[in-house]
């Protein structure tokens, strides 16, 4: 049974440590997740343009090219900050 002065025994320490690790990731993990999302955007947009580009209207292709270029710029910015 919990006494009045023993407040740390309510939640096990291993559970608390695991929760803090999950909810407060390291900065490198967040940067890796951002880079993976940008790389997946580049791959998806490239595949759509390669395989469906012939049947798409030119305005849609222009939007895809702008998005592809913006993804490359963001990925380059993230990568340049990592290598500093």
C-alpha positions, 0 to 999 in steps of 0.5 A: 500500500502507498504511504503518504510520503511515497509518491514515486511508487505509483508509476513504475520507473521503467514505464516512466522512462519508456514514456519519456523516451517515446514522447521526447525523442532525440533531435537526430530522430526528428531530423531523420523522420523529416528526411525520410518524409522528404525523400518519399515525397521526391520518389512518389512525385517522380514515379507519378511523373514517369508513369502517368505524366503522358496522360496528365494535363500540363497544369498538373505536371507543372504543380508536380514539378514545383513540388518536386523542386521544393522538396529537393530544396527542403531536403538540401537545406536539412542535409546542409544543416546536418553536415555542419 
